[in-house]
């Protein structure tokens, strides 16, 4: 590509190489311009609610609650005693058959007495809990890997900058959960792992992934029993009963899912924690999560860079080129956009620019716009809204790009990101270049690059 000649014309075709997972690079040449993608949905979904959707029915009377205050105390014990021994009529709709045997008698009085006076089990009116119950506690995080640290999170740290539910190979989701089994926590099923180097026995508490929300999806990784958890954070309840810690019926587990390669994990999955007891009953954590694993990432470019006629001592403007985020539909990948470049060295021996055979990057500026944002009124933009291009030939090389190389550093509504600089799925960003040609320049200067970078957040 000849950048400078007395009556030359500059143009170049756009080339792109597309890869599909974190850590790969996507190259798009503008003025020999390279786009590199490190890797949320910002998509909208509308649900029509019919009239029956949100009609909230009164909750049924609590088992053993005789006065409607939704608490079980001495007053309820006295009333149930009168039903069992004094022949008082039980009002319709009142549930005081505490053991579910069909009659109200001394057994129900004993059950209520044990609860009110002796800190016994909460009456359930015959409700039987067969399946294990799983509650997510406060320890739930997404962790970055060590391949390509982001703006904030380092490897092994919570990935607080990730806005949407997508993950790449090596990244992790971790849950702390509480598991309850009515017949005893030791009555959870046990699984022997014969495939590992060492024979291990695991409680049947594990992470599943699959196409359907709920139980029965594919087992992906076992959870490990732990004591490092806060019982209060789990909000463990059965119906309206707030459970108290019971080591005979409960245990904490630490569950970590590490994302595999795209060959093994690609696309959308329901992810949850599941438990199974010796009777074969399954229970899952209520918080089923929907994730996109290893989404394919690409940036497309429309248009060719063309400065028109170039002449020494003149200022030339290119046409617009359009950068579009072409990530997998539904993945929600959002990219933070950056620009950098190098000087352009002469490609012919008789080319010159002053006393050097180099056209400085300082002669180039750019104007960018996306949505309602553009580069005007930014601190270092000129009167036309064009900004200088900072040196850089690798991402964060030779200096950090953050807070220095953003394409449109405007509207820092959600620190640390500039909202104007974020490219959402299928969103476009238009860029135009301005070239100030020194009077003493002549020839061809092709050995240089202007880079556009997109980093997923």
BELBELGI-V575020 format. One record per pair of residues at least 12 apart in sequence whose C-alpha atoms are under 8 Angstrom apart, sorted by the first residue. I is the first residue (numbers start at 1). J is the second residue. Records with the same first field share a line. If there is no record, write none. Layout:
# BELBELGI-V575020
I = J, J
This chain:
# BELBELGI-V575020
1 = 444, 445, 446
2 = 443, 444, 445, 446
3 = 310, 443, 444, 445, 446
4 = 310, 311, 312, 441, 442, 443, 444, 445
5 = 310, 311, 442, 443, 444
6 = 310, 311, 312, 442, 443
7 = 309, 310, 311
8 = 308, 309, 310, 311
9 = 306, 307, 308, 309, 310
10 = 305, 306, 307, 308, 309, 310
11 = 304, 305, 306, 307, 308
12 = 30, 31, 304, 305, 306
13 = 29, 30, 304, 305
14 = 28, 29, 30, 301, 302, 303, 304
15 = 27, 28, 29
16 = 28, 29, 300
18 = 297, 298
19 = 296, 297, 298
20 = 294, 295, 296, 297, 298
21 = 39, 168, 169, 262, 294, 295, 296, 297
22 = 38, 39, 168, 169, 294
23 = 37, 38, 39, 147, 148
24 = 37, 38, 39
25 = 37, 38
26 = 298, 299
28 = 300, 301
29 = 451
30 = 304, 305, 450, 451
31 = 305, 449, 450
32 = 448, 449, 450, 451
33 = 449, 450, 451, 452
34 = 449, 450, 451, 452, 453
35 = 299, 451, 452, 453, 454
36 = 452, 453, 454, 455
37 = 297, 298, 299, 453, 454, 455, 456
38 = 148, 454, 455, 456
39 = 297, 333, 335, 454, 455, 456
40 = 162, 163, 164, 165, 166, 331, 332, 333, 334, 424, 425, 457
41 = 164, 165, 330, 331, 332, 333, 334, 425
42 = 164, 332, 333, 334, 424, 425
43 = 330, 332, 425
61 = 93, 94, 95
62 = 95, 240
63 = 95, 96, 97, 98, 123, 124, 125
64 = 76, 80, 94, 95, 96, 97, 98, 112, 123, 125
65 = 94, 95, 96
66 = 79, 80, 94, 96
72 = 116
73 = 116
74 = 116
77 = 109, 112, 113, 116
80 = 96, 108, 109
81 = 106, 109
83 = 104, 105
84 = 104, 105, 106, 109
85 = 105, 106
95 = 125
96 = 108, 125
97 = 125, 126
98 = 111, 112, 123, 124, 125, 126
99 = 111, 123, 124, 125, 126
100 = 125, 126, 127
101 = 126
111 = 123
122 = 241
129 = 182
130 = 181, 182, 281
131 = 181, 182, 276, 277, 281, 282, 283
132 = 179, 180, 181, 182, 188, 275, 276, 277, 281, 282, 283, 284
133 = 179, 180, 181, 275, 283, 284, 285
134 = 177, 178, 179, 180, 273, 274, 275, 283, 284, 285, 286
135 = 177, 178, 179, 234, 235, 236, 285, 286
136 = 175, 176, 177, 178, 234, 285, 286, 287
137 = 175, 176, 177, 178, 229, 230, 231, 233, 234, 235
138 = 176, 230, 233, 234
139 = 174, 175, 176, 177, 229
140 = 173, 174, 175, 176
141 = 158, 159, 173, 174, 175
142 = 158, 159, 160, 171, 172, 173, 174
143 = 155, 156, 157, 158, 159, 171, 172, 173, 174
144 = 156, 157, 158, 159, 170, 171, 172
145 = 170, 171, 172
150 = 457
151 = 402
161 = 457
162 = 457
163 = 457
164 = 332, 333
165 = 290, 291, 292, 331, 332
166 = 291, 292, 293, 294, 295, 331, 332, 333
167 = 259, 291, 292, 293, 294, 295
168 = 259, 260, 293, 294, 295
169 = 258, 259, 260, 261, 262, 293, 294
170 = 258, 259, 260
171 = 258, 259
172 = 256, 257, 258, 259
173 = 256, 257, 258
174 = 254, 255, 256, 257
175 = 254, 255, 256
176 = 229, 252, 253, 254, 255
177 = 234, 252, 253, 254, 255
178 = 231, 234, 250, 251, 252, 253
179 = 250, 251, 252, 253, 275
180 = 249, 250, 251
181 = 249, 250, 277
182 = 249
183 = 249
184 = 248, 249, 250
185 = 247, 248, 249, 250, 251
186 = 248, 249
187 = 277, 278
188 = 203, 204, 275, 276, 277, 278
189 = 203, 204, 276, 277, 278, 280
190 = 202, 203, 204
191 = 203, 204
202 = 222, 223, 224
203 = 223, 224
204 = 222, 275, 276, 277
205 = 222, 223, 224, 253, 273, 274, 275, 276
206 = 219, 220, 221, 222, 223, 255, 273, 274, 275
207 = 219, 220, 221, 222, 223, 255, 256, 257, 271, 272, 273, 274
208 = 220, 221, 271, 272, 273, 274
209 = 269, 270, 271, 272
210 = 269, 270, 271
211 = 268, 269, 270
212 = 269, 270
213 = 270, 271, 288
214 = 272, 284, 288
215 = 274, 282, 283, 284
220 = 257
221 = 255, 256, 257
222 = 255
223 = 253, 254, 255, 256
224 = 253, 254, 255
225 = 251, 252, 253, 254
226 = 251, 252, 253, 254
227 = 251, 252, 253
228 = 252
229 = 252
231 = 245
255 = 273
259 = 293
261 = 294
262 = 293, 294
265 = 293, 294
266 = 292, 293, 294, 295
267 = 292, 293, 294, 295
268 = 290, 291, 292, 293
269 = 290, 291, 292, 293
270 = 288, 289, 290, 291
271 = 288, 289, 290, 291
272 = 284, 285, 287, 288, 289
273 = 285
292 = 331
295 = 327, 328, 331, 333
296 = 327, 328
297 = 326, 327, 328
298 = 325, 326, 327
299 = 323, 324, 325, 326, 327
300 = 323, 324, 325, 326
301 = 321, 322, 323, 324
302 = 321, 322, 323
303 = 320, 321, 322
304 = 319, 321
305 = 318, 319, 320, 321
306 = 318, 319
307 = 319
311 = 437
312 = 437, 438, 439, 440, 441, 442
313 = 436, 437, 438, 439, 440
314 = 436, 437, 438, 439
315 = 434, 435, 436, 437
316 = 434, 435, 436, 437
317 = 432, 433, 434, 435
318 = 432, 433, 434
319 = 432, 433
320 = 430, 431, 432, 433
321 = 430, 431, 432
322 = 428, 429, 430, 431
323 = 428, 429, 430, 431
324 = 423, 426, 427, 428, 429
325 = 423, 424, 425, 426, 427, 428
326 = 425, 426
327 = 425, 426
329 = 425
332 = 424, 425
333 = 424, 425, 456, 457
334 = 422, 423, 424, 425, 456, 457
335 = 422, 423, 424, 454, 455, 456, 457
336 = 406, 417, 421, 422, 423, 454, 455, 456, 457
337 = 406, 407, 421, 422, 423, 452, 453, 454, 455
338 = 401, 405, 406, 407, 452, 453, 454
339 = 389, 390, 405, 406, 407, 450, 451, 452, 453
340 = 389, 390, 391, 392, 393, 405, 450, 451, 452
341 = 361, 389, 390, 391, 392, 393, 448, 449, 450, 451
342 = 360, 361, 391, 392, 393, 448, 449, 450
343 = 358, 359, 360, 361, 447, 448, 449
344 = 358, 359, 360, 361, 445, 446, 447, 448, 449
345 = 357, 358, 359, 445, 446, 447, 448
346 = 358, 359, 443, 444, 445, 446, 447
347 = 444, 445, 446, 447
348 = 443, 444, 445
350 = 443
351 = 441, 442, 443, 444, 445
352 = 440, 441, 442, 443
353 = 438, 440, 441, 442
354 = 438, 440, 441
358 = 445
359 = 445
361 = 389, 391
362 = 388, 389
363 = 435, 436, 437
364 = 388, 389, 433, 434, 435, 436
365 = 386, 387, 388, 389, 433, 434, 435
366 = 386, 387, 388, 389, 431, 432, 433, 434
367 = 385, 386, 387, 431, 432, 433, 434
368 = 407, 408, 429, 430, 431, 432
369 = 408, 429, 430, 431
370 = 420, 428, 429, 430
371 = 429
373 = 408, 410, 420
374 = 408, 420
375 = 387, 407, 408, 409, 410
378 = 409, 410
386 = 434
389 = 405
390 = 404, 405
393 = 451
395 = 453
406 = 421
407 = 421
408 = 420, 421
409 = 421
